[in-house]
Amino acid sequence: MRARWARPAMPWIGLAQEMTDLPLRIGLERHPDAAVVRGRAGWLVRGLLAMALVGAAAWLGYAIAFSRGLDQRHAAAQQRLAVEAAQLDGYLSRFEYLPSLLETSPDVFRLLGTPDDRALQQSVSLHLKSINLLAGADNLYVLTVDGDAIAAADFDQPGTPVGSNLSYRPYMRQALATGRGAFFGIGITSARAGYYLSYAVKREGRTIGVAVVKVNLDAFEREWRNRGADMLLVDARGVSILASRDEWRFRPLTPLAVDALEEIATSKPYGSSSLAPLGWSFLERGERSGRVATERGTVYSMDERPLQERQWQLMLLDDIAPIRRTALIIGALSGLASIVALLLLGLLAQRRHEIRQRLASQAALQAANDRLEIRVQERTAELRAAQDELVHAGKLAMLGQMSAGMVHEINQPLAALQTASDNAVQFVDRGMIGEARGNLVRIGELVRRLARLTGQLRVFAYKSHAPLDSVSVEQAVAETLKILGARVKDGGVEVSVDLAPELQVRADQTRLEQLLCNIVANALDAVEGAAQKSISIRAAREEGQCRIAIGNSGPAIAADVLQRMFEPFVTTKPAGKGLGLGLVIANHIARSFGGELRARNLDSCGAEFVVLLPLAA
């Protein structure tokens, strides 16, 4: 590899040094005192620049850390607000159906028709109390269209609205005007704050009364306090209606306008609260976030989230003092890092002369390195040429192996061809023309078989472009046994065949027969020295595939050979009897059909080869 040598660092430092040294040398020759003054002035300027750089680095580190800290705090706050808003909305939504539920009670309609019936008031109030116990609301009551409370779930408790006129309440006016109403405020009779949901009770399209449910939200305030979170819920007027701190509750964020105060005096949503502004100063306020300073001077990061359909804002305040402290630490570290950087620059400037002296030796080393690299490139080219020669030799060797494999494949048809031709001559000599004709027909079939086999010489090296078709397994097995029939007979081998009927696979007829011939021929070789010579061929459908199992009664295959059974030149046959290519070719053919070839030893004796092929459609 080419060595990489360092170049002189920071050439502008040397130029600046030379420019500084030149007037100093001139001053030393003419005015020594002036030279001292100039030298001190130069150091003063450099010191001031260094201090400015350190200060700028410290300020930049502080600003970036503070900004990123605020961004992370805002992101976390928005996630918390989303959860809180969902909980609050879900809690309030549970009670929206409750007022309309009273329309299903006939007693409510009768009471609204005769509001002065005391017994009916008692009965409806008890009914409301039973419903409220199940719903878990703060209160549930019924008003006439004039605003008189005539029945309530808390009729037997102090502060019950029964007997009071609430026609001035906004939720009453909203229900009469639009059929529904919503309002947050302090109860006039109970002095407890709550969220009111109203529903107009109608008969034949005419409003005859209003049903109201009051929901207590104090549990949310308690949960905020327990978690130590500073949170506010602000209504449409900008007044805090829920707060984690008591001194923030029922106080507006900013002073209220005169018309707002007049409307509050009429509807009385905040009871006797003074509505004194919180006195906060908004240092920064965006769409959903900002910073605010309280009356005590504490600065908070502020995040807001609106509650859908309620015109409320949920606010979360976080003290930014920890963020500021972290930013100050990072700013200080940035300043220290800049000091270290300046010291390193000074060190580099002092070493520039040494670097210049090393350049000459580095140049010499670079030249030697270049010569070495050229030599490495030449050697690499020689190795590549040798590699190409090896690849070429490998190709020639494979060509020889494939030729030997083809000889292995056509030996059996040639033997059968010789036997059939000899028999045909004898039949002709004896005048047995019919038998001779049968042998000649068989010879023709074997010749065509040999032509097909030689046409498949390139099947191992190239993928066939001939489309696959539906092939009968029974016919392929029959052709295989015809080709190897002479070896089966001469060897005294018992062949059993068990094939499922009408079994068709997606393959090529010639190559499937070639695959089966290779496996059966290997089986014949395996049983040559066995006491019992038998071969079984079974085929059946299995899990959407065709499973062809060819077993033999020969010796088991060694474990190390079984793992490499389908690699070239792996064979258990003696030298000169096999090249170890038959199963390689068979495996290649099976894979070209979209199947696979497996081998295993049988439990009793012998081995079994299993071909899995896709069934024809």
C-alpha angles and dihedrals in degrees: 000000000000111000117233115219124195117253122219107289122235102356090187089066090061092046091050090048092051092048089050095045095050098068089039092057091048090049092050091056096049110021116017093182091051089051091056090049092049091049092052091047091051092052090046091053092047091049092050091049091049092050091049091050092049091048092048092049092049093048092046092050091049093047094048094045092047093048094048091045090054091047092052091046091050092049092051091045092052090053091051091047091051090055093046093047091050091050093048094046091047092049093051093044089061090069101042092091095048101084092048089052089072090069087075092063115089090198090062090056091047091049092050087052093049105024093170095062102114096191091051090047089054092048094049092045091054089049090051091049092054091049092047093051089059096042096045096222123149093242143344122201145159127233131193120234086263091059098253114146106227103167134018140171090238095047091132095048131086112261095031114159091226108123094020127113112230100172091123093061113108093228089058093052092044093052092050091048103041106009094251137057141182130194140161118212150118115284113251094215101028098037088218121127118234148146114263124208117188133191129190113237109216137191119195090345094308122112110238099169148339129253116208133192122193119207122199115219099184090110090068092054091050092050091051091051093048091053092047092237121149102222137159135191110209124193128217091278091057093251120139107240097171125029139166088224121057094218091061097052119109093004124122121236089227132015112286123241121249095251090050090053091050092051090048091051089056100044096033097209095160100042113215096339114142093226091217109174117254090237095225122160115219105218092180131359127181132171095289106356143039145127129278135186118214128216090267092055096252111145117217134185106234128209126183135194126183121229110229118250093357102081090227130133121214110208130194121194123199125186108242094201093099090050091050092049091051091048091050090052091050090047090053091048090050090053091050090048090053090051090052090048091052091049090051090050089052090050091050090050091053092050096049092097091054090050091053091052091052093052093081094053090043090053090053092048090047091054090050089048090051090052090048091050091051089051091049090051091050091049091048090052090051091050091049090051090051090047091052089052090051092049090050091049089049091053091052090049092051090050089055091047092052091050089051090048091053090051087052089053098049099042093090096048090048091052091049090046092053092048093049093048092049091049091048091056091051092048091051091049090052093046093245094142096166093055091043090052090052091052091048090052089050090049089053091051091050092049090052088047091053090049090054092047094051089048088060094058092115097046092103095050101036136036114247115245093200110111116249117245140187109288127188112237091204092056093046092051091047092052090048092053091047091055093047095034094108093053091046092052096043092048095047091233120167110223119194120192125196113173130170110241120262093004110172126181133190103249146100116280098223097043092045090054089047090053093050092045091055093051095043091046090053089049090053090052090049096054097046095101097030122115091226114038112201137144125192125201116192129171129182143148114269127176095334094315139090113249115201112186120190112187132179137194095230127113121300120264116252114254095240092049092046091059091054098034095125098046120105118268094012107133141142094208121108119263114286095022101081142005098207093247103109096081091040090058092044092052091048091052092048091052092048087059091052093256137099142232123228134184132201142159118252120236095238103037140309131031137277131215116202123199116197114197133172115258118244115254 
